[in-house]
């Protein structure tokens, strides 16, 4: 989708600080970090607008995304803890309609968030 912000990042049309990547997933630093480590992990393909639209066909990509998240957490030395978050819909805080997961770490996380 040419108008999708994250699709344009994948295509290299918009710069991003890339942290890691795999065949189907790209990870880059959030421009407005909410923690010392704040990385967004996105599928390279515009496969879903939100987690609510995922199907069994996305299982392999999701496995790859979670493996990459764990590798980034190790590389960022987040052994004391980290969090993965996905926002779904307006009330869930979703602002970009391309599936993405936030990896947050480097500080104590509170519960409940928000």
Backbone as XML, in Angstrom:
<?xml version="1.0"?>
<chain id="A" units="angstrom">
  <residue number="1" name="UNK">
    <atom name="N" x="0.850" y="-1.184" z="0.000"/>
    <atom name="CA" x="0.000" y="0.000" z="0.000"/>
    <atom name="C" x="0.890" y="1.240" z="0.000"/>
  </residue>
  <residue number="2" name="UNK">
    <atom name="N" x="0.841" y="1.995" z="-1.058"/>
    <atom name="CA" x="1.748" y="3.126" z="-1.210"/>
    <atom name="C" x="1.490" y="4.251" z="-0.218"/>
  </residue>
  <residue number="3" name="UNK">
    <atom name="N" x="0.293" y="4.349" z="0.333"/>
    <atom name="CA" x="0.000" y="5.413" z="1.285"/>
    <atom name="C" x="0.297" y="5.013" z="2.726"/>
  </residue>
  <residue number="4" name="UNK">
    <atom name="N" x="0.589" y="3.751" z="2.970"/>
    <atom name="CA" x="0.840" y="3.273" z="4.324"/>
    <atom name="C" x="2.240" y="3.688" z="4.777"/>
  </residue>
  <residue number="5" name="UNK">
    <atom name="N" x="2.328" y="4.366" z="5.911"/>
    <atom name="CA" x="3.598" y="4.828" z="6.457"/>
    <atom name="C" x="4.604" y="3.687" z="6.585"/>
  </residue>
  <residue number="6" name="UNK">
    <atom name="N" x="4.178" y="2.565" z="7.166"/>
    <atom name="CA" x="5.116" y="1.468" z="7.391"/>
    <atom name="C" x="5.505" y="0.777" z="6.084"/>
  </residue>
  <residue number="7" name="UNK">
    <atom name="N" x="4.600" y="0.690" z="5.129"/>
    <atom name="CA" x="4.958" y="0.137" z="3.814"/>
    <atom name="C" x="6.008" y="1.017" z="3.147"/>
  </residue>
  <residue number="8" name="UNK">
    <atom name="N" x="5.911" y="2.314" z="3.330"/>
    <atom name="CA" x="6.889" y="3.241" z="2.756"/>
    <atom name="C" x="8.240" y="3.115" z="3.449"/>
  </residue>
  <residue number="9" name="UNK">
    <atom name="N" x="8.247" y="2.810" z="4.746"/>
    <atom name="CA" x="9.511" y="2.551" z="5.451"/>
    <atom name="C" x="10.143" y="1.277" z="4.912"/>
  </residue>
  <residue number="10" name="UNK">
    <atom name="N" x="9.346" y="0.221" z="4.759"/>
    <atom name="CA" x="9.858" y="-1.038" z="4.204"/>
    <atom name="C" x="10.472" y="-0.795" z="2.826"/>
  </residue>
  <residue number="11" name="UNK">
    <atom name="N" x="9.820" y="0.015" z="2.004"/>
    <atom name="CA" x="10.282" y="0.290" z="0.641"/>
    <atom name="C" x="11.499" y="1.214" z="0.600"/>
  </residue>
  <residue number="12" name="UNK">
    <atom name="N" x="11.868" y="1.797" z="1.743"/>
    <atom name="CA" x="12.999" y="2.712" z="1.783"/>
    <atom name="C" x="12.656" y="4.125" z="1.369"/>
  </residue>
  <residue number="13" name="UNK">
    <atom name="N" x="11.372" y="4.431" z="1.219"/>
    <atom name="CA" x="10.936" y="5.772" z="0.827"/>
    <atom name="C" x="10.994" y="6.749" z="1.996"/>
  </residue>
  <residue number="14" name="UNK">
    <atom name="N" x="10.874" y="6.234" z="3.203"/>
    <atom name="CA" x="10.950" y="7.036" z="4.422"/>
    <atom name="C" x="12.067" y="6.444" z="5.267"/>
  </residue>
  <residue number="15" name="UNK">
    <atom name="N" x="12.999" y="7.282" z="5.753"/>
    <atom name="CA" x="14.107" y="6.736" z="6.540"/>
    <atom name="C" x="13.650" y="6.243" z="7.910"/>
  </residue>
  <residue number="16" name="UNK">
    <atom name="N" x="14.349" y="5.241" z="8.391"/>
    <atom name="CA" x="14.116" y="4.701" z="9.732"/>
    <atom name="C" x="15.431" y="4.111" z="10.218"/>
  </residue>
  <residue number="17" name="UNK">
    <atom name="N" x="15.625" y="4.123" z="11.527"/>
    <atom name="CA" x="16.811" y="3.509" z="12.111"/>
    <atom name="C" x="16.526" y="2.033" z="12.292"/>
  </residue>
  <residue number="18" name="UNK">
    <atom name="N" x="17.003" y="1.253" z="11.343"/>
    <atom name="CA" x="16.757" y="-0.194" z="11.354"/>
    <atom name="C" x="17.619" y="-0.854" z="12.418"/>
  </residue>
  <residue number="19" name="UNK">
    <atom name="N" x="16.981" y="-1.758" z="13.166"/>
    <atom name="CA" x="17.656" y="-2.466" z="14.251"/>
    <atom name="C" x="17.973" y="-3.893" z="13.832"/>
  </residue>
  <residue number="20" name="UNK">
    <atom name="N" x="17.035" y="-4.527" z="13.169"/>
    <atom name="CA" x="17.195" y="-5.918" z="12.738"/>
    <atom name="C" x="16.161" y="-6.189" z="11.661"/>
  </residue>
  <residue number="21" name="UNK">
    <atom name="N" x="16.399" y="-7.258" z="10.915"/>
    <atom name="CA" x="15.422" y="-7.651" z="9.909"/>
    <atom name="C" x="15.586" y="-9.116" z="9.582"/>
  </residue>
  <residue number="22" name="UNK">
    <atom name="N" x="14.528" y="-9.655" z="9.042"/>
    <atom name="CA" x="14.526" y="-11.040" z="8.584"/>
    <atom name="C" x="13.804" y="-11.050" z="7.239"/>
  </residue>
  <residue number="23" name="UNK">
    <atom name="N" x="13.567" y="-12.217" z="6.715"/>
    <atom name="CA" x="12.921" y="-12.314" z="5.405"/>
    <atom name="C" x="11.565" y="-11.620" z="5.368"/>
  </residue>
  <residue number="24" name="UNK">
    <atom name="N" x="10.801" y="-11.720" z="6.459"/>
    <atom name="CA" x="9.425" y="-11.219" z="6.454"/>
    <atom name="C" x="9.135" y="-10.115" z="7.459"/>
  </residue>
  <residue number="25" name="UNK">
    <atom name="N" x="10.128" y="-9.727" z="8.262"/>
    <atom name="CA" x="9.897" y="-8.769" z="9.347"/>
    <atom name="C" x="11.010" y="-7.721" z="9.356"/>
  </residue>
  <residue number="26" name="UNK">
    <atom name="N" x="10.628" y="-6.476" z="9.621"/>
    <atom name="CA" x="11.573" y="-5.373" z="9.763"/>
    <atom name="C" x="11.393" y="-4.773" z="11.150"/>
  </residue>
  <residue number="27" name="UNK">
    <atom name="N" x="12.504" y="-4.441" z="11.813"/>
    <atom name="CA" x="12.462" y="-3.816" z="13.135"/>
    <atom name="C" x="13.244" y="-2.505" z="13.078"/>
  </residue>
  <residue number="28" name="UNK">
    <atom name="N" x="12.639" y="-1.444" z="13.612"/>
    <atom name="CA" x="13.290" y="-0.136" z="13.606"/>
    <atom name="C" x="12.900" y="0.635" z="14.862"/>
  </residue>
  <residue number="29" name="UNK">
    <atom name="N" x="13.716" y="1.633" z="15.214"/>
    <atom name="CA" x="13.483" y="2.418" z="16.429"/>
    <atom name="C" x="12.274" y="3.343" z="16.249"/>
  </residue>
  <residue number="30" name="UNK">
    <atom name="N" x="11.480" y="3.440" z="17.322"/>
    <atom name="CA" x="10.331" y="4.345" z="17.325"/>
    <atom name="C" x="10.842" y="5.784" z="17.388"/>
  </residue>
  <residue number="31" name="UNK">
    <atom name="N" x="10.233" y="6.688" z="16.631"/>
    <atom name="CA" x="10.644" y="8.090" z="16.633"/>
    <atom name="C" x="10.257" y="8.820" z="17.911"/>
  </residue>
  <residue number="32" name="UNK">
    <atom name="N" x="9.265" y="8.304" z="18.629"/>
    <atom name="CA" x="8.826" y="8.909" z="19.883"/>
    <atom name="C" x="8.858" y="7.836" z="20.967"/>
  </residue>
  <residue number="33" name="UNK">
    <atom name="N" x="10.062" y="7.462" z="21.413"/>
    <atom name="CA" x="10.185" y="6.323" z="22.328"/>
    <atom name="C" x="9.510" y="6.556" z="23.676"/>
  </residue>
  <residue number="34" name="UNK">
    <atom name="N" x="8.882" y="5.497" z="24.162"/>
    <atom name="CA" x="8.231" y="5.492" z="25.474"/>
    <atom name="C" x="9.086" y="4.773" z="26.518"/>
  </residue>
  <residue number="35" name="UNK">
    <atom name="N" x="10.272" y="4.320" z="26.118"/>
    <atom name="CA" x="11.203" y="3.624" z="27.005"/>
    <atom name="C" x="12.594" y="3.770" z="26.395"/>
  </residue>
  <residue number="36" name="UNK">
    <atom name="N" x="13.652" y="3.526" z="27.186"/>
    <atom name="CA" x="15.002" y="3.611" z="26.627"/>
    <atom name="C" x="15.190" y="2.748" z="25.375"/>
  </residue>
  <residue number="37" name="UNK">
    <atom name="N" x="14.584" y="1.575" z="25.365"/>
    <atom name="CA" x="14.530" y="0.766" z="24.151"/>
    <atom name="C" x="13.077" y="0.719" z="23.702"/>
  </residue>
  <residue number="38" name="UNK">
    <atom name="N" x="12.816" y="1.227" z="22.509"/>
    <atom name="CA" x="11.466" y="1.186" z="21.935"/>
    <atom name="C" x="11.632" y="0.912" z="20.445"/>
  </residue>
  <residue number="39" name="UNK">
    <atom name="N" x="11.356" y="-0.321" z="20.075"/>
    <atom name="CA" x="11.534" y="-0.787" z="18.706"/>
    <atom name="C" x="10.185" y="-1.245" z="18.170"/>
  </residue>
  <residue number="40" name="UNK">
    <atom name="N" x="9.896" y="-0.921" z="16.922"/>
    <atom name="CA" x="8.692" y="-1.401" z="16.250"/>
    <atom name="C" x="9.071" y="-2.564" z="15.352"/>
  </residue>
  <residue number="41" name="UNK">
    <atom name="N" x="8.311" y="-3.636" z="15.428"/>
    <atom name="CA" x="8.491" y="-4.792" z="14.550"/>
    <atom name="C" x="7.275" y="-4.874" z="13.651"/>
  </residue>
  <residue number="42" name="UNK">
    <atom name="N" x="7.514" y="-4.921" z="12.344"/>
    <atom name="CA" x="6.417" y="-4.924" z="11.380"/>
    <atom name="C" x="6.639" y="-6.004" z="10.329"/>
  </residue>
  <residue number="43" name="UNK">
    <atom name="N" x="5.562" y="-6.582" z="9.810"/>
    <atom name="CA" x="5.726" y="-7.451" z="8.650"/>
    <atom name="C" x="6.115" y="-6.593" z="7.442"/>
  </residue>
  <residue number="44" name="UNK">
    <atom name="N" x="6.988" y="-7.124" z="6.603"/>
    <atom name="CA" x="7.388" y="-6.389" z="5.395"/>
    <atom name="C" x="6.200" y="-6.201" z="4.450"/>
  </residue>
  <residue number="45" name="UNK">
    <atom name="N" x="5.325" y="-7.173" z="4.439"/>
    <atom name="CA" x="4.140" y="-7.115" z="3.590"/>
    <atom name="C" x="2.980" y="-6.551" z="4.408"/>
  </residue>
  <residue number="46" name="UNK">
    <atom name="N" x="2.139" y="-5.764" z="3.782"/>
    <atom name="CA" x="0.967" y="-5.210" z="4.468"/>
    <atom name="C" x="-0.071" y="-6.329" z="4.616"/>
  </residue>
  <residue number="47" name="UNK">
    <atom name="N" x="0.171" y="-7.223" z="5.575"/>
    <atom name="CA" x="-0.657" y="-8.424" z="5.694"/>
    <atom name="C" x="-1.911" y="-8.229" z="6.526"/>
  </residue>
  <residue number="48" name="UNK">
    <atom name="N" x="-1.915" y="-7.246" z="7.404"/>
    <atom name="CA" x="-3.094" y="-7.031" z="8.255"/>
    <atom name="C" x="-3.043" y="-5.617" z="8.809"/>
  </residue>
  <residue number="49" name="UNK">
    <atom name="N" x="-4.196" y="-5.032" z="8.991"/>
    <atom name="CA" x="-4.247" y="-3.705" z="9.591"/>
    <atom name="C" x="-4.095" y="-3.755" z="11.097"/>
  </residue>
  <residue number="50" name="UNK">
    <atom name="N" x="-4.498" y="-4.852" z="11.703"/>
    <atom name="CA" x="-4.363" y="-4.983" z="13.152"/>
    <atom name="C" x="-4.365" y="-6.457" z="13.523"/>
  </residue>
  <residue number="51" name="UNK">
    <atom name="N" x="-4.062" y="-6.709" z="14.775"/>
    <atom name="CA" x="-4.050" y="-8.087" z="15.269"/>
    <atom name="C" x="-5.429" y="-8.725" z="15.153"/>
  </residue>
  <residue number="52" name="UNK">
    <atom name="N" x="-6.480" y="-7.912" z="15.125"/>
    <atom name="CA" x="-7.840" y="-8.453" z="15.029"/>
    <atom name="C" x="-8.098" y="-9.127" z="13.685"/>
  </residue>
  <residue number="53" name="UNK">
    <atom name="N" x="-7.278" y="-8.841" z="12.683"/>
    <atom name="CA" x="-7.483" y="-9.383" z="11.343"/>
    <atom name="C" x="-6.556" y="-10.546" z="11.011"/>
  </residue>
  <residue number="54" name="UNK">
    <atom name="N" x="-5.766" y="-10.994" z="11.968"/>
    <atom name="CA" x="-4.831" y="-12.088" z="11.699"/>
    <atom name="C" x="-5.561" y="-13.408" z="11.497"/>
  </residue>
  <residue number="55" name="UNK">
    <atom name="N" x="-4.985" y="-14.240" z="10.647"/>
    <atom name="CA" x="-5.523" y="-15.573" z="10.402"/>
    <atom name="C" x="-4.395" y="-16.587" z="10.547"/>
  </residue>
  <residue number="56" name="UNK">
    <atom name="N" x="-4.742" y="-17.843" z="10.416"/>
    <atom name="CA" x="-3.748" y="-18.912" z="10.510"/>
    <atom name="C" x="-2.645" y="-18.747" z="9.463"/>
  </residue>
  <residue number="57" name="UNK">
    <atom name="N" x="-2.946" y="-18.115" z="8.352"/>
    <atom name="CA" x="-1.943" y="-17.923" z="7.297"/>
    <atom name="C" x="-0.798" y="-17.009" z="7.726"/>
  </residue>
  <residue number="58" name="UNK">
    <atom name="N" x="-0.977" y="-16.273" z="8.814"/>
    <atom name="CA" x="0.057" y="-15.370" z="9.309"/>
    <atom name="C" x="0.953" y="-16.016" z="10.367"/>
  </residue>
  <residue number="59" name="UNK">
    <atom name="N" x="0.725" y="-17.274" z="10.685"/>
    <atom name="CA" x="1.435" y="-17.929" z="11.794"/>
    <atom name="C" x="2.950" y="-17.911" z="11.619"/>
  </residue>
  <residue number="60" name="UNK">
    <atom name="N" x="3.449" y="-18.242" z="10.449"/>
    <atom name="CA" x="4.904" y="-18.295" z="10.242"/>
    <atom name="C" x="5.528" y="-16.912" z="10.407"/>
  </residue>
  <residue number="61" name="UNK">
    <atom name="N" x="4.894" y="-15.882" z="9.843"/>
    <atom name="CA" x="5.411" y="-14.525" z="9.973"/>
    <atom name="C" x="5.420" y="-14.096" z="11.431"/>
  </residue>
  <residue number="62" name="UNK">
    <atom name="N" x="4.359" y="-14.437" z="12.178"/>
    <atom name="CA" x="4.311" y="-14.065" z="13.592"/>
    <atom name="C" x="5.400" y="-14.769" z="14.386"/>
  </residue>
  <residue number="63" name="UNK">
    <atom name="N" x="5.655" y="-16.034" z="14.073"/>
    <atom name="CA" x="6.749" y="-16.744" z="14.730"/>
    <atom name="C" x="8.074" y="-16.049" z="14.474"/>
  </residue>
  <residue number="64" name="UNK">
    <atom name="N" x="8.283" y="-15.636" z="13.246"/>
    <atom name="CA" x="9.498" y="-14.914" z="12.870"/>
    <atom name="C" x="9.594" y="-13.586" z="13.621"/>
  </residue>
  <residue number="65" name="UNK">
    <atom name="N" x="8.464" y="-12.892" z="13.748"/>
    <atom name="CA" x="8.435" y="-11.615" z="14.452"/>
    <atom name="C" x="8.829" y="-11.796" z="15.917"/>
  </residue>
  <residue number="66" name="UNK">
    <atom name="N" x="8.274" y="-12.806" z="16.578"/>
    <atom name="CA" x="8.589" y="-13.035" z="17.989"/>
    <atom name="C" x="10.035" y="-13.495" z="18.171"/>
  </residue>
  <residue number="67" name="UNK">
    <atom name="N" x="10.553" y="-14.298" z="17.256"/>
    <atom name="CA" x="11.965" y="-14.693" z="17.325"/>
    <atom name="C" x="12.871" y="-13.477" z="17.176"/>
  </residue>
  <residue number="68" name="UNK">
    <atom name="N" x="12.539" y="-12.586" z="16.248"/>
    <atom name="CA" x="13.335" y="-11.382" z="16.048"/>
    <atom name="C" x="13.253" y="-10.475" z="17.272"/>
  </residue>
  <residue number="69" name="UNK">
    <atom name="N" x="12.078" y="-10.372" z="17.886"/>
    <atom name="CA" x="11.925" y="-9.567" z="19.102"/>
    <atom name="C" x="12.836" y="-10.094" z="20.210"/>
  </residue>
  <residue number="70" name="UNK">
    <atom name="N" x="12.879" y="-11.400" z="20.388"/>
    <atom name="CA" x="13.731" y="-11.990" z="21.422"/>
    <atom name="C" x="15.204" y="-11.720" z="21.124"/>
  </residue>
  <residue number="71" name="UNK">
    <atom name="N" x="15.588" y="-11.796" z="19.860"/>
    <atom name="CA" x="16.977" y="-11.512" z="19.489"/>
    <atom name="C" x="17.330" y="-10.054" z="19.770"/>
  </residue>
  <residue number="72" name="UNK">
    <atom name="N" x="16.429" y="-9.147" z="19.441"/>
    <atom name="CA" x="16.668" y="-7.728" z="19.712"/>
    <atom name="C" x="16.792" y="-7.492" z="21.213"/>
  </residue>
  <residue number="73" name="UNK">
    <atom name="N" x="15.917" y="-8.103" z="22.004"/>
    <atom name="CA" x="15.978" y="-7.948" z="23.463"/>
    <atom name="C" x="17.336" y="-8.412" z="23.990"/>
  </residue>
  <residue number="74" name="UNK">
    <atom name="N" x="17.844" y="-9.523" z="23.473"/>
    <atom name="CA" x="19.184" y="-9.986" z="23.879"/>
    <atom name="C" x="20.246" y="-8.977" z="23.454"/>
  </residue>
  <residue number="75" name="UNK">
    <atom name="N" x="20.179" y="-8.526" z="22.207"/>
    <atom name="CA" x="21.165" y="-7.576" z="21.690"/>
    <atom name="C" x="21.140" y="-6.255" z="22.455"/>
  </residue>
  <residue number="76" name="UNK">
    <atom name="N" x="19.963" y="-5.850" z="22.914"/>
    <atom name="CA" x="19.804" y="-4.601" z="23.665"/>
    <atom name="C" x="20.064" y="-4.793" z="25.162"/>
  </residue>
  <residue number="77" name="UNK">
    <atom name="N" x="20.427" y="-6.009" z="25.546"/>
    <atom name="CA" x="20.741" y="-6.365" z="26.942"/>
    <atom name="C" x="19.571" y="-6.068" z="27.883"/>
  </residue>
  <residue number="78" name="UNK">
    <atom name="N" x="18.406" y="-6.546" z="27.494"/>
    <atom name="CA" x="17.193" y="-6.340" z="28.290"/>
    <atom name="C" x="16.888" y="-7.551" z="29.169"/>
  </residue>
  <residue number="79" name="UNK">
    <atom name="N" x="17.924" y="-8.180" z="29.701"/>
    <atom name="CA" x="17.724" y="-9.401" z="30.484"/>
    <atom name="C" x="16.888" y="-9.182" z="31.745"/>
  </residue>
  <residue number="80" name="UNK">
    <atom name="N" x="16.748" y="-7.952" z="32.211"/>
    <atom name="CA" x="15.934" y="-7.689" z="33.407"/>
    <atom name="C" x="14.446" y="-7.649" z="33.087"/>
  </residue>
  <residue number="81" name="UNK">
    <atom name="N" x="14.109" y="-7.571" z="31.793"/>
    <atom name="CA" x="12.703" y="-7.601" z="31.400"/>
    <atom name="C" x="12.401" y="-6.677" z="30.238"/>
  </residue>
  <residue number="82" name="UNK">
    <atom name="N" x="11.360" y="-7.043" z="29.520"/>
    <atom name="CA" x="10.904" y="-6.260" z="28.378"/>
    <atom name="C" x="9.452" y="-6.593" z="28.106"/>
  </residue>
  <residue number="83" name="UNK">
    <atom name="N" x="8.828" y="-5.804" z="27.262"/>
    <atom name="CA" x="7.397" y="-5.964" z="26.992"/>
    <atom name="C" x="7.144" y="-5.867" z="25.491"/>
  </residue>
  <residue number="84" name="UNK">
    <atom name="N" x="6.194" y="-6.681" z="25.022"/>
    <atom name="CA" x="5.692" y="-6.577" z="23.656"/>
    <atom name="C" x="4.252" y="-6.104" z="23.726"/>
  </residue>
  <residue number="85" name="UNK">
    <atom name="N" x="3.909" y="-5.109" z="22.911"/>
    <atom name="CA" x="2.569" y="-4.523" z="22.928"/>
    <atom name="C" x="2.087" y="-4.347" z="21.495"/>
  </residue>
  <residue number="86" name="UNK">
    <atom name="N" x="0.827" y="-4.667" z="21.267"/>
    <atom name="CA" x="0.190" y="-4.289" z="20.009"/>
    <atom name="C" x="-1.112" y="-3.568" z="20.338"/>
  </residue>
  <residue number="87" name="UNK">
    <atom name="N" x="-1.346" y="-2.476" z="19.649"/>
    <atom name="CA" x="-2.553" y="-1.681" z="19.856"/>
    <atom name="C" x="-3.545" y="-2.009" z="18.745"/>
  </residue>
  <residue number="88" name="UNK">
    <atom name="N" x="-4.802" y="-2.195" z="19.113"/>
    <atom name="CA" x="-5.833" y="-2.560" z="18.142"/>
    <atom name="C" x="-6.981" y="-1.560" z="18.241"/>
  </residue>
  <residue number="89" name="UNK">
    <atom name="N" x="-7.261" y="-0.870" z="17.147"/>
    <atom name="CA" x="-8.390" y="0.051" z="17.097"/>
    <atom name="C" x="-8.117" y="1.376" z="17.784"/>
  </residue>
  <residue number="90" name="UNK">
    <atom name="N" x="-9.030" y="2.312" z="17.571"/>
    <atom name="CA" x="-8.867" y="3.669" z="18.095"/>
    <atom name="C" x="-8.755" y="3.693" z="19.616"/>
  </residue>
  <residue number="91" name="UNK">
    <atom name="N" x="-9.635" y="2.982" z="20.304"/>
    <atom name="CA" x="-9.587" y="2.989" z="21.768"/>
    <atom name="C" x="-8.402" y="2.209" z="22.312"/>
  </residue>
  <residue number="92" name="UNK">
    <atom name="N" x="-7.823" y="1.344" z="21.501"/>
    <atom name="CA" x="-6.618" y="0.621" z="21.896"/>
    <atom name="C" x="-5.349" y="1.407" z="21.628"/>
  </residue>
  <residue number="93" name="UNK">
    <atom name="N" x="-5.477" y="2.570" z="21.001"/>
    <atom name="CA" x="-4.328" y="3.427" z="20.753"/>
    <atom name="C" x="-3.645" y="3.203" z="19.416"/>
  </residue>
  <residue number="94" name="UNK">
    <atom name="N" x="-4.266" y="2.441" z="18.511"/>
    <atom name="CA" x="-3.649" y="2.183" z="17.211"/>
    <atom name="C" x="-3.690" y="3.443" z="16.356"/>
  </residue>
  <residue number="95" name="UNK">
    <atom name="N" x="-2.528" y="3.845" z="15.832"/>
    <atom name="CA" x="-2.477" y="5.042" z="14.989"/>
    <atom name="C" x="-2.025" y="4.733" z="13.564"/>
  </residue>
  <residue number="96" name="UNK">
    <atom name="N" x="-1.325" y="3.631" z="13.349"/>
    <atom name="CA" x="-0.907" y="3.216" z="12.008"/>
    <atom name="C" x="-1.578" y="1.884" z="11.713"/>
  </residue>
  <residue number="97" name="UNK">
    <atom name="N" x="-2.290" y="1.816" z="10.615"/>
    <atom name="CA" x="-3.067" y="0.616" z="10.290"/>
    <atom name="C" x="-2.275" y="-0.350" z="9.415"/>
  </residue>
  <residue number="98" name="UNK">
    <atom name="N" x="-1.193" y="-0.809" z="10.000"/>
    <atom name="CA" x="-0.317" y="-1.852" z="9.453"/>
    <atom name="C" x="0.122" y="-2.605" z="10.699"/>
  </residue>
  <residue number="99" name="UNK">
    <atom name="N" x="-0.091" y="-3.895" z="10.732"/>
    <atom name="CA" x="0.235" y="-4.666" z="11.927"/>
    <atom name="C" x="1.625" y="-4.301" z="12.428"/>
  </residue>
  <residue number="100" name="UNK">
    <atom name="N" x="1.743" y="-3.996" z="13.712"/>
    <atom name="CA" x="3.046" y="-3.728" z="14.307"/>
    <atom name="C" x="3.018" y="-4.054" z="15.789"/>
  </residue>
  <residue number="101" name="UNK">
    <atom name="N" x="4.189" y="-4.408" z="16.286"/>
    <atom name="CA" x="4.365" y="-4.758" z="17.694"/>
    <atom name="C" x="5.460" y="-3.858" z="18.253"/>
  </residue>
  <residue number="102" name="UNK">
    <atom name="N" x="5.200" y="-3.277" z="19.419"/>
    <atom name="CA" x="6.182" y="-2.446" z="20.109"/>
    <atom name="C" x="6.985" y="-3.325" z="21.057"/>
  </residue>
  <residue number="103" name="UNK">
    <atom name="N" x="8.304" y="-3.242" z="20.993"/>
    <atom name="CA" x="9.176" y="-3.864" z="21.984"/>
    <atom name="C" x="9.682" y="-2.737" z="22.870"/>
  </residue>
  <residue number="104" name="UNK">
    <atom name="N" x="9.370" y="-2.823" z="24.161"/>
    <atom name="CA" x="9.741" y="-1.789" z="25.122"/>
    <atom name="C" x="10.597" y="-2.401" z="26.218"/>
  </residue>
  <residue number="105" name="UNK">
    <atom name="N" x="11.641" y="-1.693" z="26.619"/>
    <atom name="CA" x="12.483" y="-2.191" z="27.700"/>
    <atom name="C" x="13.466" y="-1.125" z="28.151"/>
  </residue>
  <residue number="106" name="UNK">
    <atom name="N" x="14.261" y="-1.487" z="29.140"/>
    <atom name="CA" x="15.265" y="-0.568" z="29.656"/>
    <atom name="C" x="14.804" y="0.244" z="30.848"/>
  </residue>
  <residue number="107" name="UNK">
    <atom name="N" x="13.599" y="-0.024" z="31.326"/>
    <atom name="CA" x="13.075" y="0.623" z="32.544"/>
    <atom name="C" x="12.011" y="-0.290" z="33.123"/>
  </residue>
  <residue number="108" name="UNK">
    <atom name="N" x="11.675" y="-0.123" z="34.409"/>
    <atom name="CA" x="10.591" y="-0.931" z="34.977"/>
    <atom name="C" x="9.262" y="-0.599" z="34.290"/>
  </residue>
  <residue number="109" name="UNK">
    <atom name="N" x="8.501" y="-1.617" z="33.972"/>
    <atom name="CA" x="7.196" y="-1.447" z="33.339"/>
    <atom name="C" x="6.111" y="-1.508" z="34.420"/>
  </residue>
  <residue number="110" name="UNK">
    <atom name="N" x="5.118" y="-0.685" z="34.275"/>
    <atom name="CA" x="4.015" y="-0.634" z="35.235"/>
    <atom name="C" x="2.814" y="-1.405" z="34.695"/>
  </residue>
  <residue number="111" name="UNK">
    <atom name="N" x="1.945" y="-1.837" z="35.594"/>
    <atom name="CA" x="0.697" y="-2.473" z="35.199"/>
    <atom name="C" x="-0.416" y="-1.915" z="36.056"/>
  </residue>
  <residue number="112" name="UNK">
    <atom name="N" x="-1.537" y="-1.539" z="35.542"/>
    <atom name="CA" x="-1.873" y="-1.596" z="34.120"/>
    <atom name="C" x="-1.233" y="-0.438" z="33.364"/>
  </residue>
  <residue number="113" name="UNK">
    <atom name="N" x="-0.909" y="-0.662" z="32.075"/>
    <atom name="CA" x="-0.360" y="0.424" z="31.258"/>
    <atom name="C" x="-1.459" y="1.398" z="30.871"/>
  </residue>
  <residue number="114" name="UNK">
    <atom name="N" x="-1.070" y="2.567" z="30.425"/>
    <atom name="CA" x="-2.032" y="3.562" z="29.922"/>
    <atom name="C" x="-2.775" y="4.141" z="31.040"/>
  </residue>
</chain>
